[in-house]
């Protein structure tokens, strides 16, 4: 049980990092005019919504499914974009997807 809890905490930390990266992209994109690393608002919002509900004993299934959907879409997009984005969080996205059973 403790191992599952540790895994869940690890996955949550990765989701928090994705939110942090996307917020950085928003700031850089809007305040500095950086063309690369376009922020993914849908992914950021899905992560934030999940983090809000994860405080409950069992997160909302619809919110969790929406998060997984946005992570999968982001992974496909990140795999097709050329290198040089401001913050490339493909590894965090992949790790969360690889461990989605702990969400």
N, C-alpha and C positions, 0 to 999 in steps of 0.2 A: 504494500500500500504506500509506503514511504517513497519508494522508487517512482511510482506513478505521480505522486504529489511533486516530487522533485522535477520530473519531466514536464508536468503541467506548468510549474513555475518557470522552467527554462523556456518553454514555448511562449508563455506570457511575456517574458523579458524580450524575446525576439519580436513579438508584436509591438511592444513599446518602442523598440529600436526602429521598426518600420515607420511608426508614427513620427518619431523624432526626425528621421531622414526625410520624410515627406514634408514636414513642417519646414525643414531647412530649405528644401527645394522651393517651397512656396515663397519664403523670404527672399531667396536668391533670385528667383524668377521675377517677382514683382518689384523688388527694391533695387536690384542690380542689373536687371535685364539680361541675365544669362540665358542664352538660347538652348543650352543642353540641360538635361535633367528636369524636364518638364514635370511639374508635380502631378501626382495621381490623386485627385481629390476623392474619387469614389473609394479607392483603397484606404486612404487615410480615414475617411468617415466610417468605413466598415470596421477598421481596426479600433477606432475610438469607441464605437457603439459596443463592440464585443468587450472591450476593457471595462466599460460601464456596467455591463450585465454580469461580468465574471465575478463581481463581488458577491453575487448570489451563490447559493450552494450549487445550483446547477444552472449554467447559462441558458438563455433562451435558444431553442433549436433553430428558429428562423434566423436569428441574428448570427448564430454560428455558421449556418449554411450560407448566408450572404457573405460572411467573411471568407469562407472557403472559395466561393465563386469569384470574388474579387481578387483573391490571391492567385487563383489559377489563371485569370485573365491577365494579371500583372506579370506572372511568370512567362506567359506566352509573349507578351509585349517586350519584356526585358530581354528575352532570348533573340528577338529579331532586331532590336535597336543596335546601332553601331556603338562601339566603345567611345568613351569621352563624355559620358553623362556626368553631371556634377556629383551625384551620390548614387552609386549603383547598389541597390539593396537586394539584388537577385539571390544572394546566398541566404539572407534572412528569410526571404519569401519562400525559398526552396526548403529551408529547415522547418519552417512552420508547416508547410504542406506535407513534408515527410513525417511529421509527428502530429498530424491532424486528429488522430484518435484520442489525443490528450486534451483536445479543446472542450 
